[in-house]
Amino acid sequence: MMTGKLDQISGEVKEKAGEVLDDSKLKAEGVVQQGVGKTKEVAADAKEKAENFAGEAKEKAAHFAGEAKEKVENFAGEAKEKAAHLAGEAKEKVAHLAEEAKEKAEGLINDIKSKF
């Protein structure tokens, strides 16, 4: 940004010198140099703003990625807990049904034994 300002100041000096010396070429060079300086200044400012925007976007993306990761981990943990609970309930039901089947089978065997 400093080179842009220096070009603008140098251009102003050339332009004034061209006016004082009645040198249209020097005056024109001064005007052009001022324009170059202003262009450099605007370009540097735009670059800085773009870099700031990119940095902020990167930070926000990292923040959102962190939040998403945390939510996925929480969801996965909850799903694991629910699956373990359901598996426990299923195991209990299977054990209960197996016990009932065993009791019925023993009852049938006893009925058959009593008939012989």
C-alpha positions as CSV (number, residue, x, y, z in Angstrom):
1,M,0.0,0.0,0.0
2,M,2.9,2.3,0.6
3,T,4.2,2.1,-3.0
4,G,0.7,3.1,-4.2
5,K,0.9,6.2,-2.0
6,L,4.4,7.0,-3.1
7,D,3.4,6.7,-6.7
8,Q,0.5,9.1,-6.1
9,I,2.7,11.7,-4.3
10,S,5.4,11.4,-7.0
11,G,2.7,11.8,-9.6
12,E,1.3,14.9,-8.0
13,V,4.8,16.4,-7.8
14,K,5.4,15.6,-11.5
15,E,2.0,17.0,-12.4
16,K,2.7,20.3,-10.6
17,A,6.2,20.5,-12.0
18,G,4.7,20.0,-15.5
19,E,2.2,22.9,-14.8
20,V,4.9,25.2,-13.5
21,L,7.4,24.4,-16.3
22,D,4.6,24.3,-18.9
23,D,5.7,20.7,-19.8
24,S,2.6,18.8,-20.9
25,K,4.6,15.5,-21.1
26,L,5.8,15.8,-17.5
27,K,2.3,16.8,-16.4
28,A,0.7,13.8,-18.2
29,E,3.3,11.4,-16.7
30,G,2.3,12.8,-13.3
31,V,-1.4,12.1,-13.9
32,V,-0.6,8.6,-15.1
33,Q,1.7,7.9,-12.2
34,Q,-1.1,9.1,-9.8
35,G,-3.5,6.7,-11.5
36,V,-1.0,3.8,-11.2
37,G,-0.6,4.6,-7.5
38,K,-4.3,4.7,-6.9
39,T,-4.7,1.4,-8.7
40,K,-1.9,-0.2,-6.6
41,E,-3.6,1.1,-3.5
42,V,-7.0,-0.2,-4.5
43,A,-5.6,-3.6,-5.5
44,A,-3.7,-3.9,-2.2
45,D,-6.9,-3.0,-0.3
46,A,-8.9,-5.5,-2.3
47,K,-6.3,-8.2,-1.7
48,E,-6.3,-7.5,2.1
49,K,-10.1,-7.7,2.2
50,A,-10.1,-10.9,0.2
51,E,-7.5,-12.4,2.6
52,N,-9.5,-11.4,5.6
53,F,-12.7,-12.8,4.1
54,A,-10.9,-16.1,3.3
55,G,-9.5,-16.3,6.8
56,E,-12.9,-15.6,8.4
57,A,-14.5,-18.2,6.1
58,K,-11.9,-20.7,7.0
59,E,-12.5,-20.1,10.7
60,K,-16.2,-20.4,10.3
61,A,-15.9,-23.6,8.3
62,A,-13.6,-25.1,11.0
63,H,-16.1,-24.0,13.7
64,F,-19.1,-25.6,11.8
65,A,-17.0,-28.7,11.1
66,G,-16.3,-29.0,14.8
67,E,-19.9,-28.6,15.7
68,A,-21.0,-31.2,13.1
69,K,-18.4,-33.6,14.4
70,E,-19.6,-33.2,18.0
71,K,-23.2,-33.7,16.9
72,V,-22.3,-36.8,15.0
73,E,-20.3,-38.2,17.9
74,N,-23.3,-37.5,20.3
75,F,-25.7,-39.1,17.9
76,A,-23.5,-42.1,17.5
77,G,-23.1,-42.4,21.3
78,E,-26.9,-42.3,21.8
79,A,-27.5,-44.8,19.0
80,K,-24.9,-47.2,20.6
81,E,-26.6,-46.8,24.0
82,K,-30.0,-47.5,22.5
83,A,-28.7,-50.5,20.5
84,A,-27.1,-51.9,23.7
85,H,-30.4,-51.4,25.6
86,L,-32.4,-53.1,22.8
87,A,-30.0,-55.9,22.6
88,G,-30.3,-56.4,26.4
89,E,-34.1,-56.5,26.2
90,A,-33.9,-58.9,23.3
91,K,-31.6,-61.2,25.2
92,E,-33.9,-61.2,28.2
93,K,-36.9,-62.0,26.0
94,V,-35.1,-64.8,24.2
95,A,-34.0,-66.2,27.6
96,H,-37.6,-66.0,28.9
97,L,-39.0,-67.7,25.8
98,A,-36.3,-70.4,26.0
99,E,-37.3,-71.0,29.7
100,E,-41.0,-71.2,28.7
101,A,-40.2,-73.7,25.9
102,K,-38.1,-75.8,28.2
103,E,-40.9,-75.9,30.8
104,K,-43.4,-76.8,28.1
105,A,-41.1,-79.5,26.7
106,E,-40.6,-80.9,30.2
107,G,-44.3,-80.9,30.8
108,L,-44.9,-82.8,27.5
109,I,-42.2,-85.3,28.4
110,N,-43.7,-85.8,31.8
111,D,-47.2,-86.3,30.2
112,I,-45.8,-88.8,27.8
113,K,-43.9,-90.7,30.7
114,S,-47.1,-90.8,32.7
115,K,-49.0,-92.5,29.9
116,F,-46.5,-95.4,29.8
